Amino acid sequence: MEPEMSPLPPGENFCFTCTPDVPCFNECCRDLNQFLTPYDILRLKNSLGISSGEFLQRYTVSHIGPETGLPVISLKPDRTDNLKCPFVRPAGCAVYTDRPSSCRMYPVARAISRSRETGVTTQHFALIKEPHCKGFGNTDKKTAEKWLLEQGLKEYNEMNDRLMTLISLKNRLLPGPLEPRLVRQFCLALYDLDTFRQALFEQNLLEGLNVDEKILEKCRADDVELLKLGLKWIRFRLFGPAQ
């Protein structure tokens, strides 16, 4: 049965909680089809104390999105146990502090629209109700805005919105598949950050791209700054300095 989705206007309350006391606890961590954003991977690989390359090899699968022509990274489910998340345990999520943005957001869905004239971004929310979920049977009221704050989504949304802006631009200016070289560069700069960092300081990747030396120096140790630079570099590789 398809989940029910209903608009969630700004300021409107909904009631939801997810704790071990809820009968369906951990059920949403099974039958998994979980996409990961670059910032999700950044947080998870650091939480696990492994490199981005090792994380990608051990925990993910990838394919090319049929509409965008861009690589899509998904969490690899446990095919021996109902396609469950590799990080779910009987007591809950083993990487809860650094769980992916879609896990944090649930049961709220978020979309953004940006005005080309003003550049102003508007958030739109909907409430997802799935048949198996029993988390709505409580009186703990909250708005979508409060939910985002409670779930620590500010940094996630900021970084994910940067990615969506890049994808939107690509779909508008370069529709369809990318040549393999650009696909590899996209994966390198956005998903395999540790390898990107090594290449950044050993090869002349930034030729033609103006990057402040202070920012470049920060990228030696700061993964968030490195990801921001990766997004900027991919934009340059796709569209040149004009866009």
C-alpha positions as CSV (number, residue, x, y, z in Angstrom):
1,M,0.0,0.0,0.0
2,E,1.3,3.4,-1.0
3,P,2.0,5.9,1.8
4,E,-0.5,8.7,2.4
5,M,1.0,12.2,1.9
6,S,-0.8,15.4,2.9
7,P,0.4,19.0,2.7
8,L,1.8,20.4,6.0
9,P,1.4,24.2,5.9
10,P,3.9,26.4,7.9
11,G,3.0,26.6,11.5
12,E,0.5,23.7,11.4
13,N,0.9,21.1,14.2
14,F,1.2,17.3,13.8
15,C,1.7,14.6,16.4
16,F,4.5,12.1,16.1
17,T,7.1,10.3,18.1
18,C,9.5,7.4,17.5
19,T,10.9,5.5,20.5
20,P,11.4,1.9,21.5
21,D,8.0,2.0,23.1
22,V,6.3,2.4,19.7
23,P,5.2,-1.1,18.4
24,C,6.7,-0.5,15.0
25,F,10.1,0.6,16.3
26,N,12.9,-0.2,13.7
27,E,10.3,-1.3,11.0
28,C,11.1,1.7,8.9
29,C,14.7,0.5,8.8
30,R,13.8,-2.5,6.7
31,D,12.8,-3.0,3.1
32,L,15.4,-0.4,2.5
33,N,15.7,1.9,-0.5
34,Q,17.9,4.6,1.0
35,F,19.6,7.3,-1.1
36,L,22.5,9.1,0.4
37,T,23.6,12.6,-0.2
38,P,27.2,13.7,-0.2
39,Y,26.8,15.3,3.3
40,D,25.2,12.0,4.6
41,I,28.3,10.1,3.5
42,L,30.6,12.8,5.0
43,R,28.9,12.4,8.4
44,L,28.6,8.6,8.3
45,K,32.2,7.9,7.3
46,N,33.5,10.2,10.0
47,S,31.1,8.6,12.6
48,L,32.5,5.2,11.7
49,G,36.1,6.4,11.6
50,I,36.8,5.1,8.1
51,S,37.7,6.8,4.8
52,S,35.1,7.8,2.2
53,G,36.5,5.1,-0.2
54,E,36.1,2.4,2.4
55,F,32.6,3.6,3.3
56,L,31.5,3.6,-0.4
57,Q,32.9,0.1,-0.9
58,R,31.5,-1.5,2.2
59,Y,28.1,0.2,2.6
60,T,26.8,1.5,-0.7
61,V,25.8,0.7,-4.2
62,S,25.5,3.1,-7.1
63,H,23.7,3.6,-10.4
64,I,23.2,6.4,-12.9
65,G,19.9,8.3,-12.5
66,P,17.8,7.9,-15.6
67,E,16.5,11.4,-15.5
68,T,19.6,13.4,-14.4
69,G,22.4,11.2,-15.8
70,L,24.2,11.7,-12.5
71,P,25.5,9.0,-10.1
72,V,23.1,8.0,-7.4
73,I,24.5,6.4,-4.2
74,S,22.3,4.1,-2.1
75,L,22.9,2.4,1.2
76,K,23.5,-1.3,0.7
77,P,20.8,-3.2,2.6
78,D,21.2,-6.6,4.3
79,R,19.7,-9.0,1.7
80,T,19.8,-11.9,4.2
81,D,17.5,-10.1,6.7
82,N,14.5,-8.3,5.0
83,L,16.7,-5.7,3.4
84,K,17.4,-4.0,6.7
85,C,19.7,-1.1,7.2
86,P,23.3,-2.2,8.0
87,F,23.3,0.1,11.0
88,V,20.0,-0.8,12.7
89,R,20.3,-2.8,16.0
90,P,17.5,-4.1,18.3
91,A,18.1,-1.0,20.5
92,G,17.8,1.3,17.5
93,C,20.2,3.1,15.1
94,A,23.9,2.5,15.8
95,V,24.8,5.8,13.9
96,Y,21.9,7.8,15.3
97,T,23.9,11.0,15.9
98,D,25.0,11.0,12.3
99,R,22.1,9.3,10.6
100,P,21.1,10.3,7.1
101,S,19.0,13.3,6.4
102,S,16.0,11.3,5.1
103,C,16.0,9.4,8.4
104,R,16.0,12.6,10.3
105,M,13.3,14.1,8.3
106,Y,10.8,11.3,8.5
107,P,7.7,11.5,8.7
108,V,8.1,15.0,7.1
109,A,8.9,15.4,3.4
110,R,10.6,18.6,2.4
111,A,10.9,20.3,-1.0
112,I,12.3,23.6,-2.0
113,S,11.6,26.1,-4.8
114,R,13.9,29.0,-5.8
115,S,12.8,32.1,-7.6
116,R,15.0,32.9,-10.6
117,E,14.2,36.6,-10.3
118,T,15.0,37.1,-6.5
119,G,17.0,34.0,-5.6
120,V,14.7,33.5,-2.6
121,T,14.2,29.9,-1.5
122,T,10.9,28.6,-0.2
123,Q,10.4,25.4,1.8
124,H,7.4,23.2,1.2
125,F,6.4,20.3,3.6
126,A,4.2,17.3,3.5
127,L,3.4,14.6,6.1
128,I,4.0,11.0,5.2
129,K,1.8,8.4,6.8
130,E,2.6,4.7,6.1
131,P,0.4,1.8,7.1
132,H,3.0,0.2,9.4
133,C,3.9,3.4,11.3
134,K,2.3,3.7,14.8
135,G,4.2,6.9,15.8
136,F,1.2,9.2,15.2
137,G,-0.8,7.9,18.2
138,N,0.4,10.5,20.8
139,T,-0.2,14.1,21.8
140,D,3.3,15.5,21.3
141,K,2.5,18.4,19.0
142,K,5.1,20.1,16.8
143,T,5.4,22.0,13.5
144,A,7.5,21.1,10.5
145,E,9.9,23.9,11.5
146,K,10.2,22.7,15.0
147,W,10.8,19.1,13.8
148,L,13.6,20.2,11.6
149,L,15.2,22.0,14.5
150,E,14.8,19.1,16.9
151,Q,16.3,16.6,14.4
152,G,19.4,18.7,13.7
153,L,18.6,19.2,10.0
154,K,20.0,22.8,9.6
155,E,23.4,21.7,8.3
156,Y,22.0,18.8,6.3
157,N,19.5,20.9,4.5
158,E,22.0,23.6,3.8
159,M,24.4,21.2,2.2
160,N,21.7,19.2,0.4
161,D,20.2,22.4,-1.0
162,R,23.6,23.2,-2.5
163,L,23.5,19.9,-4.3
164,M,19.9,20.3,-5.5
165,T,20.8,23.7,-6.9
166,L,23.7,22.1,-8.9
167,I,21.4,19.2,-10.1
168,S,18.7,21.7,-11.1
169,L,21.2,23.7,-13.1
170,K,22.6,20.6,-14.8
171,N,19.1,19.4,-15.7
172,R,18.3,22.8,-17.3
173,L,21.6,23.4,-19.1
174,L,22.9,19.8,-19.7
175,P,19.9,17.5,-19.9
176,G,20.6,13.8,-20.3
177,P,23.6,11.6,-19.7
178,L,27.1,12.9,-18.9
179,E,30.3,11.7,-20.5
180,P,32.0,9.1,-18.3
181,R,34.9,11.4,-17.4
182,L,32.4,13.9,-15.8
183,V,30.6,11.2,-14.0
184,R,33.9,10.0,-12.4
185,Q,34.7,13.6,-11.4
186,F,31.2,14.0,-9.9
187,C,31.7,10.9,-7.8
188,L,35.2,11.9,-6.8
189,A,34.5,15.4,-5.6
190,L,31.1,14.9,-3.9
191,Y,31.1,11.3,-2.6
192,D,34.8,10.2,-2.2
193,L,36.0,13.2,-0.3
194,D,39.2,11.7,1.1
195,T,40.4,10.7,-2.4
196,F,39.4,14.1,-3.7
197,R,41.4,15.8,-1.0
198,Q,44.5,13.8,-1.9
199,A,44.1,14.5,-5.6
200,L,43.4,18.2,-4.9
201,F,46.8,18.7,-3.3
202,E,48.8,16.3,-5.5
203,Q,47.3,17.2,-8.9
204,N,46.4,20.5,-10.6
205,L,42.6,20.0,-10.3
206,L,41.7,23.6,-9.8
207,E,43.3,25.0,-12.9
208,G,41.1,27.9,-14.1
209,L,39.0,28.0,-10.9
210,N,39.6,30.9,-8.6
211,V,39.8,29.6,-5.0
212,D,40.9,31.7,-2.0
213,E,44.1,30.3,-0.5
214,K,42.5,30.4,3.0
215,I,39.6,28.3,1.9
216,L,42.0,25.8,0.2
217,E,44.1,25.6,3.4
218,K,40.9,24.8,5.4
219,C,40.1,22.0,3.0
220,R,43.2,20.1,4.3
221,A,41.3,19.2,7.5
222,D,37.7,20.4,7.2
223,D,35.4,18.0,5.3
224,V,32.5,20.5,5.0
225,E,34.7,23.1,3.4
226,L,36.1,20.4,1.1
227,L,32.6,19.4,0.1
228,K,31.7,23.0,-0.6
229,L,34.8,23.3,-2.8
230,G,33.9,20.0,-4.5
231,L,30.4,21.4,-5.4
232,K,32.1,24.5,-6.7
233,W,34.6,22.5,-8.8
234,I,31.9,20.3,-10.3
235,R,29.9,23.3,-11.3
236,F,33.0,24.7,-12.9
237,R,33.7,21.4,-14.7
238,L,30.2,21.2,-16.0
239,F,29.5,24.8,-17.0
240,G,32.8,26.7,-16.9
241,P,33.2,30.1,-15.2
242,A,30.2,31.7,-16.7
243,Q,27.4,30.0,-14.7
